[in-house]
Structures are given as C-alpha cells and as structure tokens.
Amino acid sequence: MRRTVIALLIALSFCGAGEAVCASTTMQVTADAASLLNQARAAREAGKRIEALAYCQEALARWPDNPEARQLNVTLLSELGASTRAMELGITLPSAKDPAVRDRLIADYDAHLVHWARGEPADAHHPYTEADQAAAQIQRLANDPSVPADIRLRATLDMLVVLDQADRADDVLAHYAELKKQGVSLPPYAEQVVADAMMQRHDARDAVPLYEDSIRRDPGPYDPIENDPRIGLAYAYLEDGRMHDALSSIHALADSEARWLHLRNVRGNTQNQRKVDADTSAAVVETDEGLLKTAYDRLAAMSAEAPGNADIRRELAMAELERGWPRRAMDTLRIADTLDERDADAALDQATAHQALYDFAAEESNLAQAQEEAGRSGRVQDAQAAWDRYRGWQFDLTHDNGWGNNPDYGDRDEETQATLASPLIDNHWRVLALAQYASASLPEGEVSRERAGLGVEGYLHALQFYLEALPSADRFVKRTDVAAGFNWAISDHWSWSTDWSSASNDVPLRAQYYGISGNSVSTAVQWRASELTSTRLALYRDCFSDGNLREGWLADFVQRLHTAPNLTLDGGVEIGGSHNSDIDRPYFNPRDDHSYALTGSLQNLFNQYADRSWTQRIDLAVGGYQELHYGTGLMVSARYGQIFQPHLGLRFGWGVSWHYQPYDGRHESRVVLDLTMHGGE
C-alpha cells in the first residue's frame, strides 16, 4: 500500500510540475496582483489547484502582504491536503480572529490527521500512535461547546474514522449509538467504519446493510489509502452465512480491477494495489469456503509475479497451512519476515503455524508480541481467545449404540468413552482422566468391559504421544490396560503412528465374556499430498490370551473427485486382510479373510453464521468380503452424520450407520447410532 501511495504522489508531483511550467509562462506577462489572483481563481474553479497555487504563490512572491493572496493561499493548501501548513499560515491572517474561521482551520487540520492516521503506521510495532494522537486532537474540537454545531459534527464523524483505525471498536459503536439517537445520517465513509467496528465484534448481520448503503451512495473509486468497502462487504457476507454472495462479490471485484495502472506523465506501469487487495481477499474467502487449491493457486501466482511482496507471501503461507503443509508455511513466513518488518499480523500467522507443529512455547511468544503491539485488534483478541480455549480444559465424549445379529456384538451393544484433559502444563503436557464402558447382549448372556484410569499426553515438535493406565472394573477380565502410542508428522507429506495396548479393546466382547483378553500393536504410515490425495497402510497384530495370534493389514487410497464452495466429494479404494493362527474359538476368527471396497464421502457445510456452523457427511463403501472356505459375498457400509457447533469451543455430533457383510458364509447386518461431544477447542 505504501509503495502505491508514493507512486501516486510522485505522479501527482510530475503532473503539478507540468502545470506549474505552463502557469509560469503565463505569469511572465501578468503585471498586477489582481490579474494573477483572477487566474488562480479560474484555475481553482477548473479543478487545477496546483496551477492555481502556482499563480497565488507568484502573487505572494511579488506582493507578500496582499490579504486576498494570503487567504487564497491558505484555502488552496488546505484543499490540497497540506492542512498543517495551511493552519500555520491561517492563524496569522486577520480573519483568524473570527472564531468560526479559526475553528474551520482546526477542523481542516484534524481532517489531515484523519487522513494521515489511515495510512500505514510509521512504526509497525506501535500501530496506534498516529490514530491515538489524532483521536485526542479531534476529541477536543468535538467536545468544545463554543465551536459551531456543524464543525463539531464533522469532528465527531472524523472521530469515528480514527477510532476505527485505532481498533477501538467499542468506542466507535458507542459514538454511533449516540448519533443514531440524534437522528444523524452518516456519510458513506462513516457507515463503512461503523460496519468495520461491527465486524470486529462479530455482528455481521448489522454490518451488511451499512456496507451496502455505503457502497450504493459512494460506489468509488476510493482514495488509495482507504479500505475498499466492497472487501469488507464480502467478509460480512461470509460471516453472515451468505456464502454465495461472499464469493460472487469478491470475485466480481477482483475481476473488475486492472492488474496495472497507467499513470499520466509516468513512464511504465505500476502494480494496482486495489487488484492485489481484491485478489488476496478472494483467496481468503475461497479458503473459508473450502476451495483450498483455488486459493493456493491464486496466491502462488501472485507471489511469483511479486516475489518481494511480504503480505502476499504471508497469505500464501496461510494457504499452505490450510492444505496441510505447516513446514512449508513456516519457510514462507520466514522469507516474508526478511522482506518487511514483522508486525502483529505476522506474529499471529506464525502462531498458527507453530500450533500445527505443537510448538506451543513459540506460539505463546508470538501471541504475546501481537498482544503487546496490537492488543485492541479484533484478530488479536480472537487469536488469544482461541489459544486460551486450546490450552485449557478439553472434554470428549463418544457413545455408540448398536443393534443387529453380529457374532461379536450380539443383538444389542453399546460403547461409551469419556476423556477429560487438563490444561497444558509447561507447554508440553496434559494429564488425562479416562473412563470406558462397553456391553453386549450375547446369546450366552450379558457381557461388559469397564475401565477407568489416568494418563499423560505429551507434545514435542511435530510429535504427539501418550501413556495411559486403565484398571479393569468388570468381573470378566481383571486386567489393567496399559496403553501407549505416538503420532509423528515426519514431513508435510509423511506421517507415522503406532499404538500398543496390553489389554486391547480390539479383543471382541464375545471373547471378553469367556475371560479372554489380549495385547495388540498397530502401526500405520500415511502419505498425504494435500487435502486432495492421500494413501495409508496399516499393520496390526493381536495376541489373544487363549494363544490365538491375529495379524492383519489395511490399505486405502483417497482422491478428491469434486470440490465446490463448502462441499467436497472424495472417492477411494480400500483393501485389507487378516490371518488367525488358531480357529474354533468362541469368537469370530477366520483362518484367512480379505476384503475390498470402493469408498465415497460427501461432506457439506449447509448452515453457518459467525461461529455457529452445521455440517453433514455421507459415507458409503461397497465391495466384497472373502473368507477362506466360504467364498466371497457382498459387503456394504453406509453412514449419515451431522456436526453442530453452537459456538467456538463446543461441538455435538450424531450419526446413523448400517453395516452388512457375511460371517461364515451368512450375511448379517448391524445398525449403529453414534453420538459425540467435544468441549474446549
């Protein structure tokens, strides 16, 4: 933004120089002050203020005490934005003894402060300095009862702008409420800043009509240092749940902006910052609506075209993070830090990337920097609130109810697990409290598995691991389950996980009924190109206490088939097999079996407003199951589920699934209702 403004000012200077040369030629034949001032007034009326200023200052050079020339000089300086110089000269005029004239000069100067405050801060680490100074200056004028009402109103409207720039959203809304009581109709620029303040307080529903009215009354073009209200409107549509409007409006804006500006009297072209802002905002909206590849491709092309633009690189890093590449995102952010001074927004971006890699100490440091530099910012406050939820207490509850005639589950079964995790300890640890309960109605009778215990969960760079001990509380198997495991993100594309259990829940409840338990170990390696493509291979080994050894494997491949706003369709293939060392056990244990299936998954966000969201998902798998000595039969699995988030930090889920496959040559089915709850982050 700053470079664009400088370029425009240089262009303006060139234009002014050309006009001044023309004016000086005319001045050489102008003999008296009245003629020069008449030419100045004519140029001003024609909108040529720089030429008018040249005539006026030539008159002052010859007749420095001419009162008309001095007055016109102050007026032109004020109109050209040189309000500080205009006020310095204006207070020396005889007319400045008139309070109304003096107040208007001060109001012009305050307007200059507003204009200055809306630019980039002189010090990125103290972004509110200029805006706070302007607010203090303007407040004095707005509260002065001796000042005419129209000037006080103008100062109040200017106050809205600087308060918004200073991220004082509550103050903006308080002033707005008072103006509404007075029946004041806001000008378009004031409507925009009030809408911005509403967005900081997540009130998109009230912000939308203000943005729309502002744009209707002032469709642009807008001052280079001003935010484009059409971008704010797109974000408001997004938060208001109007996904189509958000995407179509930001795309229309991006398409309407020229990539390059051709400035008069300036050789070559300059990049259009409005186009850059629209394109980066389009990428943000696309990301929020699940169009991750589209957003990434847009930002990658922009970064390749402007490799020295730190803001584009930071947006690119966030797109890389969304696609599951935290290490690449960190590298991109480090490059951006070498191109521009690292401010609060940059610190927040790095905090997000650090969290994905479990580098919580670094994340906390980033957030502390952002809080210190721009603690009033809505984005900083939201990030801090998210971190407080993430590092705080976490609670998870899952419950399944099944009905059918499955040999391992009987006619009816249920399973419940509750986990309570403590707040983060030293940015590396959580203490876990766990409880598990499972039961089944078998032909032989009722069976249950009851356990409760404690555990610890740890985090290192890109590594999550746990250790748990859950003593048994049921009468069937008096054996404490000691479990341990890890999940290691080796790179942005490869991950490896392993789990071990001394009394595994993989042992069927039918085996539990007969006092049989067992330990198990499983390991899996996944390659994930992005959200579009992944493949996984898992191996497992279960050692039953009755001497049976079960070994198996499962492989799957998933490919994104279709992506639309807030909708994804994935397809894949899943194959697997297992082998049992012993047969003729009281639980289902075929000597050898294999399965294959074509899988599909449709996920859709069908309702959202602010932090509230409602998603649905459909999963389907159709294939075959082959058991030694029994041939191959049809295998089908289907599930429909929803997740409802009433607000950040709380989610509820439910789903219904149906499973159909042969067991020892006879098809059997099972219906399952699953419920979930999560509290925390």
Sequence and secondary structure as in RCSB ss.txt:
>XXXX:A:sequence
MRRTVIALLIALSFCGAGEAVCASTTMQVTADAASLLNQARAAREAGKRIEALAYCQEALARWPDNPEARQLNVT
LLSELGASTRAMELGITLPSAKDPAVRDRLIADYDAHLVHWARGEPADAHHPYTEADQAAAQIQRLANDPSVPAD
IRLRATLDMLVVLDQADRADDVLAHYAELKKQGVSLPPYAEQVVADAMMQRHDARDAVPLYEDSIRRDPGPYDPI
ENDPRIGLAYAYLEDGRMHDALSSIHALADSEARWLHLRNVRGNTQNQRKVDADTSAAVVETDEGLLKTAYDRLA
AMSAEAPGNADIRRELAMAELERGWPRRAMDTLRIADTLDERDADAALDQATAHQALYDFAAEESNLAQAQEEAG
RSGRVQDAQAAWDRYRGWQFDLTHDNGWGNNPDYGDRDEETQATLASPLIDNHWRVLALAQYASASLPEGEVSRE
RAGLGVEGYLHALQFYLEALPSADRFVKRTDVAAGFNWAISDHWSWSTDWSSASNDVPLRAQYYGISGNSVSTAV
QWRASELTSTRLALYRDCFSDGNLREGWLADFVQRLHTAPNLTLDGGVEIGGSHNSDIDRPYFNPRDDHSYALTG
SLQNLFNQYADRSWTQRIDLAVGGYQELHYGTGLMVSARYGQIFQPHLGLRFGWGVSWHYQPYDGRHESRVVLDL
TMHGGE
>XXXX:A:secstr
 HHHHHHHHHHHHHHHHHHHHHHHHHHTT  SHHHHHHHHHHHHHTT HHHHHHHHHHHHHH TT HHHHHHHHH
HHHHTT HHHHHHHHTTSGGGGSHHHHHHHHHHHHHHHHHHHTS  SSTTSTTHHHHHHHHHHHHHHT TTS HH
HHHHHHHHHHHHHHHTT HHHHHHHHHHHHHTT    HHHHHHHHHHHHHTT HHHHHHHHHHHHHH      TT
S  HHHHHHHHHHHTT HHHHHHHHHHHHHHS SEE  TT SS EE HHHHHHHHHHHHHHHHTT HHHHHHHHH
HHHHH TT HHHHHHHHHHHHHTT HHHHHHHHHHHHHHS   HHHHHHHHHHHHHTT HHHHHHHHHHHHHHHT
T HHHHHHHHHHHHHHS EEEEEEEEEEEEETTTEEEEEEEEEEEE   BTTTEEEEEEEEEEEEEETTEEEEEE
EEEEEEEEEETTEEEEEEEE B SSS    EEEEEEEEE SSSEEEEEEEESS TTS HHHHHTT  EEEEEEEE
EEESSSSEEEEEEEEEEEETTS EEEEEEEEEEEEEEEETTEEEEEEEEEEEEEES    SS   SEEEEEEEEE
EEEEEEEEETTEEEEEEEEEEEEEEEETTTEEEEEEEEEEEEEEEEETTEEEEEEEEEEEEEETTEEEEEEEEEE
EEEE  
